Amino acid sequence: MSFNIALSGISAAQTDLDATANNISNVSTAGFKESRAEFDSVYANSLFTNSATKVGDGASVSAVAQQFHQGSLKFTDNPLDLAITGSGFFATAPGLDDNNVNYTRSGTFKLNSENYVVDNSGNYLQAFPVNPDGSSSSLSLATTQPIKIPETAGTPVKTDAVSLSLNLPAGDEEKPLADFDPSDPDTYNNATSVTIYDSLGEPHVLNTYYVKPENGSAAGTNQWVSFVTVDNKPVDSTTAANYFQDANGDGAFDDAIGTSASYTDADGAVHNGIVLNFDENGGYINSSPEELAFESLGVDGADVLSAGADGTQAITLDFEEPTQFASAFQVTGLEQNGLTVGRLTGIEIGSDGLVQVSYSNGTSDPLARVAMVRFRNEQGLSQTGSNWTESQSSGGPLTGEAGSGTFGSISSGAIEQSNVDLTTELVDLISAQRNFQANSRSLEISSSLQETILQIR
């Protein structure tokens, strides 16, 4: 009997040594959870034995239980490195359409050749779909899908409005309006430009020119004329501009006659601009209409767009409180509402798991939300390498958003390190060694006693 008791102790000590050695070997494994060998006393009894004098039958390993306490975080420069602070697991799948989901705490994710977010084994990180405002449209594990990072921002947006805010110098010299030539800086006072986009995302340069015309003041009103070109081609205004003129040549300004300010180019074509009116305090009084319209940019208008683009595209200019003060020409605001096709410039994952991608055209879109999963009995999970799978003991997976309820939050640019305490493991290793030696000694003594008994004559 003593032989079997000693052998059971040696076997239990060996399991303890194995578990400790495994912990030590994985001290640098991201997301690793240490194991602990747990033992039970073996005690066999029957109706024909005296329980008062019954000796136990040794020790047995009841479980090698993993300990899911938090590991420390190691911060990195990779936004796809993810760590969970608190309870929960990441969900991964071995294939794009595979329903066999694994669970892991190791967040060493990266992009594969197809721009999917995967772990080191090629398993696809699963995420909940989201609405345009970033809210989750479903929190069911059955609706999760792999995260694919797009390379472009999608459909470009054509420009149809440009807003400007500027100061036109009150002391600038007057210039003959009939002499205006966009290619000759001496024929206008100031100019500025902005890049606009057509329906295909192709960039074009819109220039606005400002001329302080001769005799451009009447009845306390100061006037400037502005002309527009796109890619150096004139674009005519379709908004009637009141320009005070000396219509009959008597040297006096007539009332507003409703004609558009214009010039004639070298080919004899007449091009219309707009008039900006300012009061004696330099304030803008061209309040109606606020948005000044121009002809279309296609072949039926200015003919500046390439084939295939939306030829009906037209621009409106919105002057936001321009001024005419006695200071230098200054543009304080210049914006347009178009977008070109963007290229991926960054990935950001929030503490709630929301994945947002930013592009070179200045847009940022919510893409997905990293799925979080927890179990009622984590120690009931079946381990497969750095992953776990559910079992009857663990119960079914419970899904939710990171940072909500009992789910932990996600740290982007960080990795959860192994929760193994190396000092504690070395002490446990010594303890397990002593236990092994003690049981070996017990086995040796039992063997010596057997020899002594067998040598009795």
Order of alpha helices (4+ residues) and beta strands (2+ residues): alpha-beta-beta-beta-beta-beta-beta-beta-beta-beta-beta-beta-beta-beta-beta-beta-beta-beta-beta-beta-beta-beta-beta-beta-beta-beta-beta-beta-beta-beta-beta-beta-alpha
